[in-house]
Amino acid sequence: MKLTRRELLEAVVAGAVSAALPRSAHAQTTQKRELAVAQGGDIAKFDPHFSTASNDVRVSFNLFDNLTSRHPDGKLYPGLATEWGLQGQSTWAFKLRQGVKWHNGDPFSSADVKSSIERTYDASMKTMVATVFTTIDRIETPDPFSVVIHTKKPDPLLPARLAFYGGQIVPKKYLESVGPDTFNAKPVGTGPVRFVSWVKDDRLVLEANPDYWGGKPDFDRMIMRAIPETAPRVAALLKGEVDIITQLPPDQEDRVTANSSTRLSGALYAGLYVLGVNSKRPPLDNPLVKQALSLAIDREAIVKELWRGRGIVPSQPISKGDNYFDPSLPPLAYNPKEARERLKKAGYKGEEIYIETTIAYVAQDKAMSEAIAAMWKDVGVNVKVEVIEYSVRAQKSREKSFKGLWWGDPTSTLGDPDGMMWRLLAPGGIYDYWRDPKFDELGNAARFSVDDKFRGECYRDMTKIFLENFPWLPIIQPYEDYGLHKYVEWTPNPNQQFEIRRFNFKFRRA
Amino acid sequence: MRGFLPFIGQRIVRALIALWLVSTVVFVVMRLSGDPVPLLLPPDAPTSEILRVRRDLGLDQPLPVQYGVFLRNILHGDFGRSIHFREPAVSVVRGYLGATLELGLTAFVLATLVAVPIGLLSAMKRNSLLDHASMAVALIGQSAPTFFLGILFILLLSLKADLFPTSGRGDWRNLVLPAFTLGAFAMASIARLTRSAVLEVLGADYIRTARAKGMSEMWVVAKHTLKNAAIPIVTITGLQFGTLLGGAVVTETVFSWPGIGRLAVQSIYNRDYPVVQCTVFIAALLFILINFAVDLVYGLLDPRIRAH
């Protein structure tokens, strides 16, 4: 057996950590006034309209507020808007919170909201979130605490869009006076933490906003560190140098749970890990072949062996936890016998089928590729696994030039199939390799309807079409796990917002 | 010191040629390796946007034109703006350079201070327990991969013995584990080479003569051995500095040390051409400067070298 570097590291960690444990029982309460968090990579940008990377949004969702806020329970709550409602079919009215101040002392008002949202799709700004609010026609500000948004067509999901990236509200006056570069270097928001200092690839220092409308967070300072390697990140947690670590892989969880002072906390990822399928390339243009590929994957085994049970087997293209998820559908079936028959029926003649896998683009991608390739070989598929690098994947994604299958992690941005299945599989979406007129008609109809029942029917029919055609092969809906000290009370958010506001984070005091 | 000036001049010309070659190779390799634009934009960005960004970055120009601009700019100390950080590449690299120099020089000094005496003692007490033990440790130091040593140090000396922080940059205690990790290979190589160089000299005729005329062993080593053994030791020490720069990539990642090694790797993933070019250029410059210094020391140590 050939050991990879990571496997070797893990073996070393396993040996040495179990030697180091058990240690004396640690206090389960703390007097700490500083929260230290370690994540797997450093921040690239603070300007929330210029990044959607998870290392960045963990910070930007706390420096800034959105009008609406999606809590870890998956529901929408008031943010900078206190209430909102639909007027007619395509007009949304928002009441804003009064008395809110920016970190530099300027008062917050509707002018900030209007300029902030318009900035996202202003072509001259070149933001990274230009496609989030394409449904908006115009924004009116009748008074300093009212915002009226007119959409081009009825948009049932506007409040949900405002809760996610692109929706962070930035300060009009400050931004205009200092320009985007200074704003990015010294960000000013309304959020629960204020920017203090940042040493790249070392540490970011934030301080609690004492005047925060949601209450001052339960700490004075927050330190965000970048520790790229997993083993040192876990070591930093076990030693108490940091209070929370992100991106805890399943094979390191024993170290955290075996230690008396630390625990594991996970959230079911708001999205799916899938193999994208280039359905334009024979034999993947044949739905029977894709059905056979799906039937030949033993997803239970993948969840159990590769993920140590930290995930669930998907049953549909809608992730569990989203609107219109159908709990009556069974997990995607494993039936190698049936798979062989469908391949035969499809007239499959041993054409090569490629998996172009990345390494750690999604967790466990290469290991899952190898497992799936072995399962496919068992039913007679001539499968080839090729490893590609991130930038090559990005290029192939843009040029739509994948040779067969590749890994993706569709994120549910809106808690609704429109923000995942339809956003990504619609014409022009990044997984647009397959078209079905009925599927397209239903997707469009659901997007522009404010009738809940009608939308539910559309998504049920789309799911049915999906499960016959498999434009993706959903593999797993994993847990995203964090390691934390037991004196930390905190719930992870499925959509990767790192929520440290008062309602979700506190230190357990003696 | 006749002949010393041409000697220096010749070394400077060689150094400049090496720098030019390194920059050119990096320029070509980075452009062969892929397009940064898809990584900068959202996956659903329209083609017009991609063309615009490519134009903004000057990537739509023919390669020879890009190369000409690149050479002209580096002569002015300008490596362009970082694609990822949106600020001048030079200032990005400068922000990381201090950390690498701190780590690299500490590791280097540590390696030399530990290895030369050990090598010397091993040679003088050849086949003693000390000799066998230190050479065995050196063998481990030379063959253990850096990431393995680093993780081992973290688990044993930080997590278990609670002597040092696990990672990050801070006071001197943060420096100990990464410096030993990074210096281990150099330390081992220098110790082994010192031992063999000293052994070789100890076997020379003039040492026998020195001993025969009744000099004390200490005096023999101090006056006759060290200076004659110094040339190979200085050579390997200079070369090891380059290894240290390379090793910094792994050490900095394991210990989340904010240095240019880690910056280089991340910038390669991000296809951040200007930062990669600048980092490699500066690393090459450091290496060349060190070897330049080594050449000068040779010249001082051994008059025969500057005569050639």
Boltz contact constraints between the chains, C-beta under 6 A:
constraints:
  - contact:
      token1: [A, 9]
      token2: [B, 151]
      max_distance: 6.0
  - contact:
      token1: [A, 12]
      token2: [B, 151]
      max_distance: 6.0
  - contact:
      token1: [A, 16]
      token2: [B, 155]
      max_distance: 6.0
  - contact:
      token1: [A, 20]
      token2: [B, 159]
      max_distance: 6.0
  - contact:
      token1: [A, 20]
      token2: [B, 160]
      max_distance: 6.0
  - contact:
      token1: [A, 128]
      token2: [B, 42]
      max_distance: 6.0
  - contact:
      token1: [A, 131]
      token2: [B, 44]
      max_distance: 6.0
  - contact:
      token1: [A, 200]
      token2: [B, 95]
      max_distance: 6.0
  - contact:
      token1: [A, 201]
      token2: [B, 258]
      max_distance: 6.0
  - contact:
      token1: [A, 202]
      token2: [B, 169]
      max_distance: 6.0
  - contact:
      token1: [A, 202]
      token2: [B, 258]
      max_distance: 6.0
  - contact:
      token1: [A, 226]
      token2: [B, 256]
      max_distance: 6.0
  - contact:
      token1: [A, 227]
      token2: [B, 167]
      max_distance: 6.0
  - contact:
      token1: [A, 227]
      token2: [B, 256]
      max_distance: 6.0
  - contact:
      token1: [A, 228]
      token2: [B, 253]
      max_distance: 6.0
  - contact:
      token1: [A, 229]
      token2: [B, 253]
      max_distance: 6.0
  - contact:
      token1: [A, 229]
      token2: [B, 254]
      max_distance: 6.0
  - contact:
      token1: [A, 231]
      token2: [B, 151]
      max_distance: 6.0
  - contact:
      token1: [A, 232]
      token2: [B, 154]
      max_distance: 6.0
  - contact:
      token1: [A, 232]
      token2: [B, 166]
      max_distance: 6.0
  - contact:
      token1: [A, 232]
      token2: [B, 167]
      max_distance: 6.0
  - contact:
      token1: [A, 235]
      token2: [B, 154]
      max_distance: 6.0
  - contact:
      token1: [A, 235]
      token2: [B, 159]
      max_distance: 6.0
  - contact:
      token1: [A, 235]
      token2: [B, 166]
      max_distance: 6.0
  - contact:
      token1: [A, 236]
      token2: [B, 166]
      max_distance: 6.0
  - contact:
      token1: [A, 239]
      token2: [B, 159]
      max_distance: 6.0
  - contact:
      token1: [A, 239]
      token2: [B, 166]
      max_distance: 6.0
  - contact:
      token1: [A, 241]
      token2: [B, 166]
      max_distance: 6.0
  - contact:
      token1: [A, 391]
      token2: [B, 34]
      max_distance: 6.0
  - contact:
      token1: [A, 391]
      token2: [B, 39]
      max_distance: 6.0
  - contact:
      token1: [A, 391]
      token2: [B, 271]
      max_distance: 6.0
  - contact:
      token1: [A, 394]
      token2: [B, 38]
      max_distance: 6.0
  - contact:
      token1: [A, 394]
      token2: [B, 39]
      max_distance: 6.0
  - contact:
      token1: [A, 395]
      token2: [B, 35]
      max_distance: 6.0
  - contact:
      token1: [A, 395]
      token2: [B, 38]
      max_distance: 6.0
  - contact:
      token1: [A, 397]
      token2: [B, 43]
      max_distance: 6.0
  - contact:
      token1: [A, 398]
      token2: [B, 38]
      max_distance: 6.0
  - contact:
      token1: [A, 430]
      token2: [B, 43]
      max_distance: 6.0
  - contact:
      token1: [A, 430]
      token2: [B, 44]
      max_distance: 6.0
